[in-house]
Amino acid sequence: MNEQTFQVLEYHEILNRTAEHAHTELGKQTIIESRPIQDQRRLERMHEEVEEAKAILATQSRVPLHTLTDIQGMLEQGKKGLYLQPRQLMVLLSFLDHCTKLKRFMKGQQLIAPRIAFYAESMTELTSLEEDIASAIRHARVDDHASKELAKIRRKREKKTEEIKERMNSLAKKYAPIMQEARPMDKGGRWTLPVKREQRSKMKGTVLDQSASGATLFVEPKEVTRLQEERQLLTFSEEQEVEQILYTLTGAVLEHEQDLSIAVETMHQYDVLFAKAKYSRLTGAHTPVFTDHELKINQGRHPMLGEKAVPLTLHMNEGEQALLITGPNTGGKTVTLKTVGLFCLMAQTGLHIPAEPGSLLPLYQSIYVDIGDGQSIEENLSTFSSRLTNLIDILQKANDHSLLLLDEIGSGTEPGEGMGLATAILDQLAAKGSDILATTHYSEMKAYAKEKAGFINGAMAFDLETLKPTYQLQTGTAGESQAFDIAYKLGLHPDILNHAHRITYKEEASYKLEEEQRKHSSYASQVAVNRYKKNRKRNDSKQPPSFKMGDNVQVPDSDAAGIVYTGPDARGNYVVQVKGEKKTYNHKRLKLHIPAEELYPEDYDFDIIFKSKEYRKIDKMMNRKYVEGLTLEDEE
């Protein structure tokens, strides 16, 4: 599997959406970093686990999972000789509580989820460790009763603090006339009196701080110095005892390092599992069945399209190697390729696919895609060159365990050459044994797929009543061009259609002018004529006509039509190619016959029309590499 395949098929987006349902950061990361595997037995087990997790979610609104806030980091910290802080021990206590609840919860799910319920049995209930932490830590601090010595020290310290406060209040009244404020103030854990600088000499004691302006000095009176030093010693004793308690608790945690690591991993696996199950429920997904070669998608819906997705049904039997899909633009051909490819990636990652039960998917070692223009600005490659480069890479790497998704194979060049390239490439890929899904506009390819062993035709259906695609794939049948039928329905005269059919298919057609259509045709033609005359009159009064490259125009004094090459210049002149020669005509002498967009596809290379074959050959060589002595003169 390569990164291009992941990006084109939006595989990373599916992983991100699944990860949103994970409870822990570790679970999110695991899902995002997931990649497809080929181990069928392991994949079947993974899908069974997701199915069991879905069964639990169908009956339970909440699963007791913990956030796993750096539990493993706490263990590493303890092994470095650093004690765990009270807040860390509170997190660990919460984790142990969730482990106990999860173990009991999964025990109650053994009937509907026997496989995944069994995993909780590996989690050891560390009741004694829970009790030790709970008795020593309260409200993210070491509790007074964590040890007898700590309780004794804190009682003495509290008594000493009260004694200091009483003495300070008494001194504040005594020295009120020389103080800025008649109340004691705490400075760094020691009580002081705010004395006016000019009155400093009237109080014996130590200056511990001063105000920003320097007008006030914070003095520790000599009368409380001994008391505060005694309290400071008690504070040091308290800190020492607290550290000893935390070291003891940390040691108890490390004694259960292996049990805690197993619990963390089990909680993590449950988090990943239930995230997949939640996404499966959200998208209406089900477990696929893995096969050797048979491919079947039963009412599949592309997960990125949501409710807009039109269900896809596709079936390729074991002897059917390639499916060639035809159909109109925006008819759903590309979405079909992407849906099949994405389903294979999801299934091989242990994710259910949003399709009805009974879907069958082969296991692929690699999936290669050629979808979109793939144009490389940095390398200055054309769309056709870039796609051909990609196809060459696929030809080199594909094998009998590959799935190939090829969109509009052979497009981007002259139709005859493009069809020949497409046929030759498909022949070579088929010989490698790869499974192929390809789309094409070339009508000749339908006959190719019909005659070639292992190939089947498919088509995106089109509703002639609404004149809109249905986005539904029909396999086993070649899609017929709808252009003539659409034109007939819209009222184009049968004589024109019969003539067009003879030109295209070298055979007679039998379009007839029905009475109802005759009325419609006559009315539609008259409306079109009136609209044209009205628009022409309006446009003639506003500005001269404008032509663009590729427009088919009528030229003066000639029975042949011309094709616009360049223009207009400052005088309104256009260069028009007529019978292979380029001539200049003023816009007033030209008349639009058929617009370019009705004759050529959007990305058509007009050099095919206006440049010689030799010119195009040299241009292609110079774009590919530098050739000494080779020059290119523009053809006008």
N, C-alpha and C positions, 0 to 999 in steps of 0.2 A: 504494500500500500504506500502511495506517495502523497506528499503534502498537496500537490495540485488536485488530486482526487478528493481529498478531504475538503478543500476550499470550494471547489466547484459544486460538490454535492451537499455543502453546508453541514458537514458532519460535526464541526466544532460547535456550531450553533445549537445542535441537538444536545451535545454534551453539556453545554452551558445551561440550557433549559432544564435538563435533568438535575444538574448540580444545585439549582435554585431550591430544590426540595430537600436537600441535605441539611441536617441539624448542626453539624460540626464543620469547622474549616478544613479539618483533615479529610472528612468525607467529600466535601466539595472538590478539594484538590485531587483526590483519587479518581473521581468521576471525570473531571476535566482532562486528566492525563491518561485516561483509558484509551486503548487501541485495539483494533480487531485481532482475533486469534483464530487458529484453524483446528484446534483440538476439539473434535466433535463431542466426545464424552464430557469434557469439562463444560462446554457450552450448553449441552443439554441439562447438566446439573445446575448451571447458573440460571437458566430459564425456569427450571422447576422451582428454584428458590424464590425468584421474583413472583411466580404464580402463587406460592404459599404466602408470601408477604402481602399480596393483593387480597387473599382470602382473609387474612387477619384484619387488614384495613377496612374490609367490608363489614366487619362486626365490631371493631374497636375504633373509637375516635382519636385515641391518643396512645402512643407507645412511649414508655419511660426511658428516653434516651438522654444522655448527658452531653454537654458542649465540649467535654474533653479539654478544658482550658489548660494546656501545657502540662498535663500529668506526667508525661515522659520527661519533660524539662525539669520537673521537681525531682524526679529520681536521679537525673544527671547531676543536679545541684547538690543533692545529698551525698552522692558518691565522691564529689570534690571536697568534702569536708565542711560544707556550708550548711548550717541548720535552716530548716524551713521556717518561714515567717508565719505568724498566726493566720494572716489572711490566706496564705497558701494552704495551710492545714484545713481551713474552713472549706476551701474549694475541694480539697481531697475528701473531706468528710461528706460533702454533697455528692461527689462521684461514687463513693462507697455505698451511699444510700440508694442511688440510682441503680447501681449494680444489683443490689439486693432486690429492689423492686422489679428490675428487668428479668432477673432469674425466676422470680415467682410468677411474673406475667407470662413468660414464655412457657412455663410449666403448664399453665392453663390453656395453652394453644396447641397442645400435642396432638389433638384429634384432627384439627384442620391443617396444621403445618408441622408434621412430624419431623421433617428434615431440619428446618431452621430452628425449631424449638430445641432440638438436641444440642445446638451450638452453645446455648446458655449454660449447659451443664459443665462446661469447661471453666466457668467463672466460680472462684472460691469465695464463699461468704466470709469476709474478714470481720466478724462480729467483735472480736476482742480489740482489734485495732480501732474500729469505730468507737467503741466505748472509751478507750484511752484518750482519743482525740476529743471526743465530746465532753469528757469530764475535765479536761485541762483547758480547752479553748471555748470562750464564750464571747460573742459579739466582736470577733476578730481581735481578741486580746487574750493573753494568758490569764485564766481565772484565779482569784485569790486563793481558792482551795485546791489549786493544782498540786501544791505540796504544803505540809505543815509549816516548814520554814518560811515559805513565801507569805503565808497568811500572817505569821508572827511578825515578819519584817514590815509588811504593809500596815499592820495595826500600829506599830511603833512609829512609823513614818507619819501616819495620819495624826497621831497624838501630838507628835512634835510640830507638825504643820499648824495645828490648832493653837498650840502654845505660842508659836511665833506670831500668828495673826493677832492674838489677844495683846501681846506685848507691843506690836506695831501700832495697833489702834490706840493704845495708851500713850505711846510716844508721839503719835500724830496730834493728839490734843495738847500735849506738853509743848511741842514745837510749832504749833499752829501759826503764831505771829511771824515766823521766818520762812514759812512754806508758801509756794505758789498755789498749791491745792492742798486742802486739809484731809488727804487720804493717802494710804500707802499704795505703792505701785510695784508690780512684779517686773523685774529686769533679769531675764535669763535664768529664771528659777529662784532668784533671791529677792527678798522684799527690801524696798528702799523707800525713802521719803524725798519728795521733790522740794529741794531747798533753793531759795533765791541765792544767786551767786554772791551777792554782796553780804549775805548773812552766813556764809559758809563757816566762818570762824566760830560761830556760836553753837555748832554741833560737832561732837567728836564722832568719827566714823570714817568709812572708806567710800570714796566716790567711785561708783560703778559705771556711770553713764552721764551724758548731758544732753540737753535739748538741741535742736538744730540751730537755734539762735545763740546758744551758749548762756542764755539768761537763767536757765534752771539746771541745777546739779542733782543727780539722783544718788543720794547718800545712804549707805547701809549703816545705821546707828551702831555704835560700839556695844550697846546693851544687848543686841540680838546676834552679833557675829558668831559667838560660840554656838548658839542654838541652830543657826543656819548651817554651820559646818557639821554639826551632829546629824541634821536632816540630810545633808549631802552624802554623808557616809552611809546612811540608811538607803539612799537612792542607789548608790553604787552596789550595795549588797543585794538590793531588789533586782537590779539589772543582771547581776551575776547569777542569781537564782533562776531568773526567767530564761537566760541562755542555757542553763543546765537542763531545765525542763524541756526546752525546744530541741536541744541535742538528743535528749532521751527519746522524744517523740519521733524525731527524724530517724534515729537508729531503728525504732520499731517499724517505721515505714519501709526502710531498706531491707529489713528481714523478710518482707513480703514483696520484694521487687519483682520476682518472677510472676507471682499471682497477679500483681497489679498490671504488669505488661500484658499478660494474657487477657485481663479484663478490658484494658484499653483497646487492644486489637479486636476483641469480640464486639465491643460497643461500636467501634469504627466500622466493622463489617456489617453490622445490623443497620447502621446509619446509611451506608451506601445502598444496601439492599432495599430498604424502605423508601429511599429517594427514587430508585428505579420503579418501584411498585406504584408510587404516587404519580409519577409521570405516565406510566402505563395506563392507570385509571383515568387520568386527565385526557389522554388522547384516544381512549377506547381501543387500546392495543391488545394483542394476544400473542401467544407463543407460536413461532413458526416450527415446521418440521424440517430437519436437515436431511438432504438427499444427496445422491452421487451426481446426478445430472438434471433431474426434472425440476423445472421452475414453474411455480404457480403462485399467483397473487390473487387473493379472493377479496374483492371489494376494498382494495388498499387506498388510503388517503394520505397524501403528502402532509406530514405534520406541520410544515411551515405555512400551509395554506389555510389551516383551520377549517371553519365551516364552508369556506369557498371551494374546498377540494371536491372534485368530481371523482367518485369511486372508480378505481382502476381494477379491471379483471383481466388477467393475462395467464396463459398456460402454454408452456413449451414442454412437450414430452421428451423422454430420454433420447430419442433419436433425432430431435430437432435442435440443431446447433445454433442457428441464426434466425433472427426476426428482422425483416426489413419493413419499416413503417413509412407509409406515405400519407399525405393529407395536406389541407390548406395551412397557410401561416396562421399563427395564434390558435391552432386547433388542438394543442396539447401534446404534440410529439415530444418536445424537449422535456416537459414535465414528466412524461412517461418514463423517459430514460433516467431522469434524476430520481424518480420515485423508486425504481428498481434498484439502482445503485445504492441509494441511501438505506433502503431496507436491508440490503446485504451487509452494509457496514454496521448498522444498528444490531442486527441479529448476531453478528460475529463479535459484538462487544457485550453481549448478554442483555441487550435491551429488547423488550417486546416491540413488535412492529404494529402500527395502526392499520390493521387489516382484520378481516373476519377469520375465525378458526378454519384450519384446513389449508393454510398457505404453506407452500413448499419452497425451500431455498437450498441451492447447492452451497458448499463451502468453497470459497475462492482464496487462492494464495495471493492474488493481486487483482485489483480493479483499475482499469485505465479509462480515462475519459478524454474525448475530444469534443468539447461543447463550448460554443462561444467563439469570438474572434481570436482570443489569445494574443492580441497584437502587442508587440514589444517596442515601445518607443525608444528605449535605450539602444537596441540593436538595429533600429531603423528597418524592421522587417514589415512587409505588407501582411495583410490578413491571411492571404493565401499561403505565403511563404511560411508564416509562423505556424499555421495549422498543419502544413505539410511536414514541417520539422517535427512537430509533435507526433504525427502519424508514423514518421520514420523511427522515432524513439519507441513507439508502441510496437512496431514491427520487429524491432530488435529484442524487446523484453517479453513480449506475450508468449504464453505457453498453454498447455492443455488444462491448466488450473487458473486461467485468467478469465475475467469478465470484461468485455470491451463495450463501451457506450460511445457511439460515434454519431454525432449530430450533423446532418446535411453533409455527408461525406462527399468529397470531390467538389464542393462549391467554391466560389470565389474566382473561377477562371472560365474560359470559353466552354460552353455546355458540352460540346462533343468531346473535348479533351478531358473535362472534369468527369464525365461519365466513364470514360475509358480508365482513368486513374482509379475511380471508385471501385469499378469491377475488378481490376487487377489487385488492388489492395485487399479487398474482401476475399478474393481467391487465396491470397497468401496467408491471411489471418485464419481463414477456415482450415487451411492445410496444417496450421500449427495446433489445431484442436481447441482453440479458444471459443468460448460462448460469446455471441455477438448480438447486440441490439443496435440497429442503425436506422437513421431516418434519411430520406432523400426526396428531392423534387423531380428527379429524372424519371419520366414515365417508362423509359426503356428498362429501368432496373426492376420493374415489376415482372417482366418476362424472365429476366435473369434469375430472380429469386424463385420463380415458379419452376424453372427447369433444373436448378442446381440442387443436388442432393443435400439434405440437412437444412435447407433454407425454407422459410415460410414467409408469406406476405402478411402484412397487417395494415390497417388503415384507421385513421381517426374519422369517426362518423361526422356527417354534415346533414343538417335538417333543411331540406329544400323548401319546406313550408315557411319556416322563419328566416331562412337564408343565414343561419348562424351555425357555427360548429357546436357539437354536443360534448366535445372533449372525452368521448368514450372510444376506447380501442376495440377494434374488431379484428381478430386474428383469423388466419386461414383464407383471407380474401384480399385481393389487391384493390387499393383505393382507386376509384375512377375519378377522372378530372370532373369537377363540378362547374367549370367555367361556362360550357355551352348550355348546360341545364339552367344555370342561374340566368344567363342572358335570355334564354327562351322564356323563362318565367317572367322576366322583367319586360318582355315585349319586343325583343329584337326580331326582325323579320326572318322567317324560316329560310328564305333563299340565301341570306347572308350566312346563316348558321350551317346550312348544307354545304355551301362553298368552303367555309372554314374547316368543316369536318373532312372534306376531301383533301384539302391542303395538308392537314395535320396527320390524318390516319390513312390516306391513300385509298379510301373506300367511300361508298355512298352512304348518306344518312337519310333519315325520313322525318325531318322536322316539318310539321304541317301548321298552317295558320288556322287555328280554331276560331269560331265566331266570337267567343268571349275575349280571346286574346287579340283578335283583329280590332275589336273596339278599344281594348286597352292599349294596343300598339299604336293605333291611329291617334288616340287621345294623348298618349305619352309622347308620341313624336311631335304632335302639334304644340304641346306644352313646352317641349324641349326647344323647338324652333322659335317660339315666341320669347322664351327666356333668353335664348342665344341672341336674338335680334335686339332685345331690350338691353342686355348687358353690353353688347357690342356698341350700341348707340351711346350708352353711358360711358363706356371706356374710351371710345373714340373722341368724346368731347373733353376727356380729362387728360390723357397722356398717350404717347405712342406705344404700340405693342412692344412687349419685352419677351425675348427668347433666351433659352439657356442651352448649355451643351447637351446634345442628344435629342433635342426637339426635332421632329420630322416636319419639314415645312415645304410648301409649294413655292417653286421658284419661277420667275418670269421666262417666257419663251422656251419652256422645256416641259416635256411630258413626264419626266422623272422627278421624283421628290428628292429633296436634299436633307442633309443632317447638319444641324448647327454645330460649328466647331468652337469659335470664339466670338467675342463681341459683347456689347457694341463699343465702338470707339467714340471719340468726341462728336463725330458727325452722324452717329446712329447707324454705322455700317457693321455688318456681320460677315464673318468668314464661314462659308457653307461648303460642305463637301458634296459634290454631285458626280456620281459615277467614278469615284476614286480621285477626282480633281477638286482642289480647293479654290473657290471663287468668292469675290466680295460683292455683297448686295446691300443696298440700303434697306432699313427696316420697313419703309413704305412699300417696297416691292415684294415683301415676303408675307406669307399667310400660313398660320399654324395649321398643320394637318393632324398630327398625333403628338401629344406631350411626351417628354422623355420618360416620366414615371410610369406611363402605361406600356412602355416598350422594354424597359430594362429594370433589373432589380436595383435596390438602393445602393449596394456597394459595387456596381458594375464597373469594370476597368475599361474606360473608353479608349485607351491606347490600342485595344484590339481593333477598333474601327478606324481610328485616325492615324495610327502609326504602322509602319511596315513590320513584317516579321523580323527582318534583320535588325531594325531599330530596337524592337522589344528584347531581342536576344542580347544585344550589346548592353542595353540598359540593365538587364537582369544580372549580367556578369559584373558590371561595374558596381552595382549595389551590394553584390556578395563579397567582392574583394578587389584590390587594386591590381590592374593589369597594365604593365608598362607599354606605352605606345598606343594604347587603345583610347580613342576619342569618340565622342557622341555629338553629332550635329543635329540640332532640332529640325524636324520636318514640318514645314509650313505649306 
